[in-house]
Amino acid sequence: MERLDAFLREQFPGVSRGTIQRLLAGGHIRVNGRPAKPSHHPRAGEVIRLSWPEAAAPQAQPEDIPLDILYEDEDLLALNKPPGLVVHPAAGHAAHTLVNALLHHCAGRLSGIGGVARPGIVHRLDKETSGCLVVAKNDAAHLHLSGQFAARQVEKVYEALVCGRMPGQGGEIDAPISRHRTDRKRMAVGTGRAARTSFRIMEQMPQATRVEVELHTGRTHQIRVHFQHLGFPVAGDLVYGRRQNARLRELTGCLVPRQMLHARKLALTHPRTGRRLVFEAPLPPDFTMILSALRL
């Protein structure tokens, strides 16, 4: 018989297991009117009530940082994230992040999932990755959008420049990803969670290849790890392709300033209207500059 915490995780796929545990510990989940334990096994006829605690004040402070907004309404916001912008405050990045910018822009119209007032970041992009990112502006939108990501109902298309001249016209990488055995900050192909990436070659250059990539799952560093696995790491990615990037610079004289990875397109269903929304972000100037340089 399934435990209550596992049962609730299935009912609310956009809410993390940690959040469910905190709600249970705080008495915000009740079964037949009584505070419930994670180990409780739900039975037919029981009434389960879940209440979101009032959002506490965020630790991050609002900052007036310009945003390239692609779309905005009362439920969500889509933006074109520039390279170099960190999404969440973390060690070494306590300020000047996308969250700080959104706290200023949204001015109180924020998701409070998990009990902390913050813009509803339902997915992330690496610091150096540019492109489309969607934000929920209320709890209902957060849950709905997170559920779409969890159910793989969101179309995610990227463009990347990779080291080396890839053969053929494209293909699919179906290889599980887990934490690296010795470096916990890195990921690696191994025996972890299923991960699937398909790609199409857009342009072959003498020492590099431009590819269109579609993510069918959303693992950490998925594109970077999968293309390293093929032997064609992302240009500018010194975590997963230092040797190949050194070779690329040696052969072309081109110093790639960051990982050339751009989230070009994001398509999802509006949480309130049910309308299909498609967001597209143009390539940033540094990407087009490196593209031109590698064509020579």
Order of alpha helices (4+ residues) and beta strands (2+ residues): alpha-alpha-beta-beta-beta-beta-beta-alpha-beta-beta-alpha-beta-beta-beta-beta-beta-beta-alpha-alpha-beta-beta-alpha
